[in-house]
Amino acid sequence: MATETNSVIRELPEVVRNQIAAGEVVERPASVVKELVENALDAGARNVRIDLEEGGVRLIRVTDDGSGMGATDLALALTPHATSKLHELADLDHIASLGFRGEALASIGAVARVRILSRTADLSTGFEIREEGGKRSEVHEAGAPLGTSIEVRDLFYNTPARRRFLKRTQTELGRCLDLIQRLALAHVGVGFVATHDGRRLYDVEPEMDLRDRVRRTFGAELADSLVPVEIVDGPIRLSGLVAPPRFARRDQSRQMWFLNGRPLRDKVLTRVVKEGYRGFLEEGRQPAAFLALSMPPERVDVNVHPMKTEVRFRDERPLFGFLVNALRAAVAETDIATPGEKLLGSAEKRGGWTPPTEHPGQRWLPASGAVGWSGGGSGGSSGSSSGGSGAGGLAHQPPPFHPGGPSFERGVTPQSPDRLEVVELRPREQGAGPAVLGRAPQAGGHGASGSDGWAPRDDFSGPYLQVAKTYVVRAVPEGFEIVDQHALHERLTYEGLREELRRGSIAVQRMLVPEVVELGADEVALLEEHLEAIARLGIELSVFGPDAIAVQGLPARLRNPDAAGIVRDLLAIMGTRGKLPEAEDVLEEVLHRTACRSSVMAGDVLDQGQMRALLERAAQLETDQTCPHARPTRVRFTIADLERAFHRR
C-alpha cells in the first residue's frame, strides 16, 4: 500500500480552534456582556452588576448573586461545549434557558484574560480559576460571596487584527448599555447596575415593574403614555406596553420583543408591529413597543443563529394573526389623537381630567376624539333627540358626503353661512375644567360640555370656516379644532373601500368611454396576468394592444378618479414589493393610494353643507384621527391652550 508524503490537511491546535470559534461568539465587548449576563440570569440571579472600563475593551466584570459553582463545575466552565443546560439531543426541542451551547466562556478565554470567582450556598468558601489565551490554571479556594463574578480583561489582546476593527470607546460603550437595558426590560424582577470607569450609568431595582424600567431608560413622557397589552391564548401569552403613534421614530431603538426572556430582533415580530400599527403611522416610522411573548419552548427554534437573536416559529401564520390582532386592539386604546396637541402641549396632562358622570341622553368621549362611537346603529351622533329616541338612540342620520357638484369646483365661492356665532371667553369657575367656546348648550340638546374637558358627540351645527381652501375650522364644546379636509376625506374613502372589499367586492362604476393608458409591453404583460385579482379592487382593466391598457371601470365611491395615476400606482406597488396584487400588504397600499388620489384635495372649495357632511360621515368611523398614511386629520385646541398662548394663565 502506497504511503502519502505530502499531506496538506492538519488538525488545528485547540487554542487556534477556540480563537476561530470566538469569531462567531465574541464579536465585540457587547457580545461578551451578553454571554456573561445571560449566564447570570440562567443561574437564577436576582441582582446583576456590570462594570466596564474603556468601553469594555480593558475590563468587563459581571457579578451576580445566583446559584454559583463548586470546584468541579468551575473546572469545566471554560471547557468547550461543556454545559449544564443540555444533556442529550432531544433537549434542544425544550430549551428554556438563555444559553445552552457551552461555548461562550471557552471562546472568551481564547481571546482575553479571564478570571472566575464563584461560591455556592452550601459552602463557606469559594473557588477561583483563570485562563489567559487558552492557558488555564488549576481551581483553587478563594474567599467569595454567594454567586459568581467573571472578569474579562484586555479583550483581543492576542488577536490585534480583530482589535483594530473595534469602534471608539463611546460607540462600544453605547452598544453595551443598549444590550444591558434590553435585558433589564426583558427580566422584570432582576436588578441591574452598570458602571463605566467607576461611574454609575444605569440601575434598576428588582422591584421595578416594566413601566418603571421604561421610565428609567427612556423617560417619563413615554412611560406615562404607554398602554398595557395582556392577552392569553392557551399556552401563548402576549404582554407588555405599547406607545401612541406620536412617539414613533425613524429607527427601531424603542421597539423591543422578548421571547421567553430572550431579547430578539426578529423579522416576523417586526412585521407584527408594522401590521399592528398599520394606518396609524406614516411610512418609515417605527413605533415604541415593549412586548413579551411567552410560549412553550418546543414551539420555537432558538438554535438558528450564532448570537441567538433570531428564531424560527412553528405554526407561524396563526401565531402572526393572533399577535397582530392583539396588538391592533391595544394600539386602538392609545391616545391616537394627540399628534397635533403637542404644538401647544397636552391639556389632558395639565388638567389631570377624568371622565364626567354620564347623564341620560349622552355618550361621553375624550375631547381628543380618540375613542370611536360604540352605541348601536350606524349614525355618527349619539345621544337622545328631543323626539325621545332613548339614551342609546340616534339623534339623526347624517347625510352622505358627496363632494361633487358645481359648488365643489376649484375657485367657486362657497355659500355664506346662514348664521354667525359670537365666540367669547367665559371665566372659569373655581374647581371647574377649562372654559367652553361658544354659547352654553340648551337643555336636552347636543353639544353639552362637561366641566372637566370631556365632550359628548356634538350636533355638527356649525358654522364652519375654511382656511386656505384646505383646513376646516370649527368650534367644539371644549375649544376648537382644525381639520385637514383631504386627510379626513382620504380616511373616509379608504375605510369605505376596505369595508366593501371585506364584504367580497368593491362596487364598480363603469366608464362610458374607457380610458386608454399607454404602458411598456412588460407592464401590460404583468397586469394581464393578474386582471382577475386587480378586479377585486374595483379596478377593471382590459388589454388594448401590446403597449396599452384600457380602464373599463373604477370604484364607484371615488370622486374624479385619476385612472392613469391609479394604474401606474398599482404597477409601482407591485414592482416595489415584488408581490402579486393578492398579497395583503399590496391590497392595503393600493387602497391607500386610490383613496388619496380620489379624495377632496387641498384647494377644493367646500360649502357649509359639504363641510358638515364630511365631519358627520367621518364621525361614524372607528377611528378618524389619522389618514391611511397615518398623518393626523385634525388638531384640537382647548381653552387652556389659548389662555396659555395669550399669557392669560
N, C-alpha and C positions, 0 to 999 in steps of 0.2 A: 504493500500500500504506500503510495507516494505521500510525502510529508510537505507541508507548506512552509516556506521560509520567509515570506514577505507578508505576514498577516497585518491588515490595516485596521481591524476592529479591536478595540480595547475596552475593558471595563473601567469606568471612571472611578477615581478615589471618592470615598464617601463625602469628604469635605467639598469637593467640586460638585457632586450631585446635590448636596444641600444648598450650595450657593445658586445653582441653576433653579432649583425648586423655589428658592427665596424670590426669584424674579417674578413668579406668579403671585406669591402671597404678600411679599413686602415690597410695595411699590414706592412708598414714601412714609414719613412719620405717622400720618393719619392711619395708614394700614396697620402699623404696629399698635397704635392706640385701640383700634377696632378689635384686634385679636385679643389683646390683654383685657379690655373691659368686658368683652363677651365671655371670656373665661371666668371673670369675677362674677358676672351675673349667673352663669351656669352653676357656680359654686354656692348660690343662694345668698349672695351679699346683700345687705341692707344699706350699706354705705360704701361708696367708691370714691377714691381720691386720685386725681391725675395731676402729676407735677411735671412740667415741661421746662426745658431750657433750650434757648436758641431754636425755637420753633419745633422742638422735639429731636433735632439732629444730635445735640450734645447729650440730652437726657430725656428719657421718658420713664417715669416711675408710676406704676399703678398699684395702689394699696386698697385692700378690701377686708371686710370682716366676715367673709364667707366661711365655708367648712374647713378650708385649709388642707394641707397634705402632710402625710407622715413620711418617714425616711424612704420607705420602699417606693411609694408613688413619686416622690421627688426625684429619685434616681432614674425613673423612666420618663419624667416630664419632658426632657429635652431630646428624647429618642424619636426619630421619625416614625410616624404612623402608630404611635402608642397613645391610646385614648381610653378614657373611662366611659365614653358615651356610646360606643358601638361594640358589639361582641360577635355579631355574625351578619351576613349579607342581608338577611330579612329585616334587620333593624333599620336599614336605610328607608324602608317604607313607613317608619313610625318615628321620625326624628322630631323630638320636641325641644332639643337643646339648640343653642345658637351655633356652637361649634361641634364638630363631630369627626373631622378627618385626622386629627392628631399630627398635623404637620406644621402648625404655626410656630410653636416655640422652637422646634428644630431649625426651621428656616430663619427665624430671627437670630438664633445663636450662631448661625453660619456667617452673618454679615454685621455683627455687633458684639459688644461686651455685655454679657447678661449675668445678672445675679438674682437668684430666687431665694426668698426667706419665707418660711411657712410654719404654721403650728395648728394642730387640730385641738378640739375642745377637750379631748380625753387625755392630753399630755400637758405636762407643766413646762416643757422646754420645746423649742422649735428646731428646725433644721435648715441648712443652707447649702446651696450648690451654685457653682459658677461655670460659665462657658465663654470662651473667647476665640472667635474664628474657628469654631469646630472642635476646639480642645476643651475637654470637660474635666472639672475637678471631682473629687470624691464628695459624698454627702457627709456633713459633719454637724454636730449640735451647735446651736446658737440661740441666744435669747430672742424671743419674738412674741408679739401679741397674737391673739387669735386671728386667723385669716392668712392672707398671702400678700406679699409685696414683691413685685417684679421690677427690677431696674434694667433698662436698656440704654447703654451709653455708646456714644461715638458710632452712630448708625452709618453703615457703609464705609467704615474706616479702612477695610481691606479690599474694597472694590471702588477705587477712586473714580473710575469711569461712570459708575452709577451715581455717585455723589454729585458729580458735576451737572447732572440733569435735574437736581432739586432746584426749586424756586427760592426766592429770597425768604428771609425768616418770617416776615409778616404773612406772606402767602401760605407757607406751610402751617403756621400757627392758625390761620383762619380756617384751613381745612380740618385741622384737629378739633377746633372749637365747634365747627359745624357738625361734625360727627358726634361729639360729646352731647351737644344739645339734642340731636335726633334720638340718641339712646336715652337721654333723660326724659324726653317726651314719650318714648315708647314704653318706659318702665316706671310708671307711676307706682309709688311705694318704695322706691330706692332713692337714696340721697346721692347727689353728685357734687363734687368740688373740683374745680380745675384752676391751677395756678400756672403762671409763666414767669420765669426768672424771679420767683419768690412773691409775685404779686397775684392776688386772687382775682380771677377774671369771671368766674361763673360758679354759682352754687344754688342748688335746690335741696330743700329738706325732704326727708322721706314722706312727711305728712302732706305735702303739697299735691293737690289734685291736678288734672290736666290743664284746666283753665288757669290756675295759679302758675303753672310752669310756662304756659304760653305768655302770660303777663310778664314773668321774669325774663323770658327770652326775647319777646317781640314788642312788649309794651302794653300799657293798659287799654289804649284805644281799641286795638284789635281784640284783645282778650274779652273786654266787656261787651263787644258786639257779636261774639260767637253764639251760634245756636247749636244745641246738642243734637246728636244723632244717636239713636238707640233702637235697634231692630234685631229680632232673632227669628231665624227660620230653621227649626230643627237644631242640628249641631253647629250651624253657622251663625255667627253674631257679628254685627257691624255696630261700632260705637265710635264716638269722637265728637268733634266740634267742626262746624263749617262757618265761613265768614260771608257777610253780604258781598255782592259783586263789587262794591266800591273799593274794596281792599285788594283787588286784583293787581298783579304786577306783570312786567314783561318776562320775568323768569319764574321758575318753579321753586324758589327758595323757601316759600311758605306753604308748600303743598307736600304733605308727608303721609305716607302709608306705612303701617306697621302690621306685619303678618305674624301672628303668634309671638309678638315681642321683637320681631326682626324688622328693622328699617329697610324699606325697599325703594328702588327706582324702577318700577316695572311698567312696561308699555301697556299691558292690559289695564292695570289700575289707573294709569294716566288717562286712558281713553274713558274709563268710568267717570272720572272727574269732568272731563270735557263734555261728555253727554249729559251728566247731571246738571251742568250749568248752561247747557245749550239754550240759546235765546236770551240769556241774562248777561252774557259777556261779549264784548267786542272781539273780533278775530285777533288772535295773537296775545290775548291777555290770559294770565294764569291766576286762578282763584287761590285764596288761602284756605286750606283744609287740613285737619289733623285727624286721621281716620285709622282706627284699629280694627283689623279683621281677624277673628278667631275662628278656626275650623280644625277638624281632625287632621293630624299630620299626614295620614295616608291619602288625603285628597289633594295634596300639593307636593311637587317635587322641588326641593330646595337645592338639590345637588346638580345644578345645571350651569353654574358659573363659578369661577375660581374664588371670587370675592363674596359669593352667596348673596348678591344684590338683585338677582333676577330669579324668577321661579317659573314653574310650568304648572298650570292648574288642570285638574281633571274636571270634566263637565264644565268647560269654560263658558259656554253660551248661556245656560240657565243661571250660572253664578253672575255673569255680566249683567243680565237683565235684572236680577234681584238687587244688585248693588246700585245700578243706575236708578231704578225706581225709588229705592230708599233715599238716595242722595237728592233726587229731584224734590221729593216731599220735604226734606229738610231745608233745601235752598228756598223753597216757596215760603218757609216760615221766617226767613231772614228779612231784614229791612231793605227790600229791593228798591224802595222808592227814594233812597237818600242820595244818589249821585249828585244831584243839584244842590241839596241842602247844605253841603259843605262850603258853598260860596259865602254864606253868612253864618255858618255854624248851625248845629242841630238844636232846634228849640226843645226837642224832647230831652236832650241831655241837660239843658239849662233848667227845665222846669220839673223834671222828675215826675211827669204826669202818669196817672193811672186811668184806665177807662172809667167813665162815669156810670152811675146806675142806669140800667136800661129802663126806659119808660115805654108804656104801651104805644104801639104805632111807630116805634123807632128801632132800627137796627144799626148799631154803632160800629164804626170803622175807625182805625187810626187816621189821624189827619193826613198822614202821608199817602193814604190810599193803598197801602201795600197789600192789604188783605182783600181778596175778591168777595163779591156778594155771594152769600151762602143760603139765601132763602129759596123757597120754592118758586117754580115758574121760570120764565126766561127774560123777564124785564130787567131794565137797567136801574130802576129806582125802587127802593124798598120803603116800607112804612105804610101806615093806614091812610087812605084817602078820606076826604070828607064824606064820601059816599058809603063809608063803612065797610070796606073790603076786608077788614080784620088786620090784626097786627102782622100777620105773615103775608098779606096780600100785596098786590102791586098797585101803585097809585095810577099808573098809566103805562101803556106800551109805547116806548119811544119809536118815532117814525124811522124807517130805514134811511140810511145815509146814501143819497145819490148825488154826487158832486157834479154830475154833468148838467148841461143846460146853458142857456145864454148868459145867465148871471155868473157863471163859473169861468168864463173865458178870461184869459190874461188881459189885464188892463181895463176891465169893466168895473165901474164904480159899484161897490156893494150897496145894498139897501141901507137906509138910515135906520137906526134903532127906533122902535116905537116909543121908547121912554128912556129917560136918563135917571141915574141913581146917584144921589149925593153920597160921597164916601167921607165918613167922619171918623176921627179917633175918639173913642169914648174912654173916659178914665177907668182904670182898673179898680175894682173893689178889693178891700183887704182880704187876702187869702184866696182870691179868685184866680183863675187861669188868665191867659192873655186876652186882651180886649178883642172885640169882634169887628170885622169890616162890614159896613152896610147897616141896614135897618134891623131892628130887633125882629125876630121871627114872629109870625102870627100863631096864635094857639092852634094846635092841631094841624098846622101846615108843615111844609117841607123846609129844610134849611135851618132847623133849630140847632143852636150851638150849645154844646156843653161848656161848663165853666172851667174845664181843665184841658183844653186843647184838642179834644176829640170831637169829631163831627159826624152827624148822620148823613146818609146819602141826600144830596140836595135835589131841588127840582129842576136844575139847569135852566132857570128862568131868564138868565142873562141880566143886563146886556153884555155883549162881548166886544172886545177891541182887538182888531187885527193889526199887528205891528210888522212893518217891512214885508207885508204880504207873505209872512212865514210863521209868525207866532200869534197864538190866540191867548189873550189875557182875560181872566175872569175873576170875579170875587168869589170866595168860598167862605163858609161861616167863620173860619179862624184866621183868615188872611186873604191872600190871593195866590193864584198860580199862573204860570206861563207855560203854554203847551206848544210843542213843535208839531205843527199840523201834518207835515209829511211823515215824521216818525210815528205819530199816533195812527194815522190812516194806514201806514205800512203794516203796523201790528194788526190792525183790524182786518186788512186784506189777507195777510198771511194766515191768521187764525181761521178765517173763513175757508181758504183753500185747504188748509190742513184738515179741517173738520170734514169737508167734502171727500177728501182722499181717504180719511178713516172710514167713511161710510161706504166706500167702494169705488167711487169715480167722481171726477170733477165735472160739473156741468159745463158744456161747451157752447159757445156762440160761434156758429159757422159764418164765415165771411162771404159776402155776396160776390166779391171778386177776390180770389186767392191772391195773396201777396207772394211774389217770387223773390227769393233771396239767393244771390249768386255766392257760391262757395267753391272751395277746391274739390277736386274729384275724390280725394281721400276723406274729406269731411262728409261729402254726400254718402260715400260708402259706409262710413261709421254710423250716420243717422239712419240709413236704410236698414241696417242690421238690427236696429232697436226701435223701429217705428211703433210697435205694439206697446212696449214699455213706456215710451215717451207719451203715447196717447193717454195713459193712465193719469198723467199730469195735466190733462186738458189741453195738450198741445198736439193738434192733428196735422201731420205733415205728409206730403207725398213727393216722390222723386219727380223732378221736372227737368229731364235731360241729364247728361253726365256731370254737369257742374252747377246745378241749381236745385233748390228745394222750394216747393210751393207750400205756404202756410194756409191750410184749409180752415182751421178753427183754433180759437184760444179760449181760456177760461172765461165763462160768461160774466163773472163778477169784476173783471178787470176794467179799468177806466182808461180809454185811449191807449190801448196796449201798443208797445213798440215791437212788432212782430220780428223784424230783423234782429233787434237787440236781444230779444228773448232766445232766438235760435243761436246766436253767437255766444250768449251766456251759457247755454246748455253745452255747446261744444267746448267752451273754455273749462267748464267744471269737469266734464268727462275727461278732458285731456290732462288737466292738472292732477286730478285724483287717480287717474288711471283705472277708473272703475266704470261699470255699466250703470245706466240710469236706474236700474232696480235697486242699487245699493242705497241703504237708508240715509247715509250722510249726503249722498248726491241728491236724493229726493229733497232733503231739507234745504240744501243750498239752492236748488232750482226754485223752490217755493220762495226762499228769501229774496232772490234776485227778481223773480217775477213780480212779487208783491212790491218791491222797491220801484221797479220801472212803471208800475201801473197805478200808483197811488197819487194823491194830491201832492203837488210839488211846491217847493219854495217859489214864490212868485205868483201862485194862483190866488185870485181874489175870492174870498168866501163871504157870503152874506150872513145875516144873523141866523137864519134858519139852518143853513148848512153847517155853521159852527156848532150850533146846538145839537144837530143830528149827529155830527161826528162824535161829540163828547158823550152823548147818551148811548150811542151804539157801543162805544169803547168801554163804557161802564159795565156792560154785560160780560166782558171778558174776565177770565180767571185772573189774569194779570195784564195790566195795560201800562205798566211803568217803564217799559223799555220797548224799543223796536226789535224786530227779529235779529238785528245785528248787535243788540244789547246797548245801543245808545239810549240815553234817557229820553222819554217822551215829554216829561214835564218837570218843572222845578216849582216847588211850593214854598212860599214865604209866610211867616206868621207875623202878627202884630209885634211880637217881641223882636223879630228880626228887624222890622222897620224902626222901632224905637231905638234899637242899638245903633243902626246905621245913621240915624239922625241925632245921636247923642242925647236921647230923651231918657236914658236909664243908665 
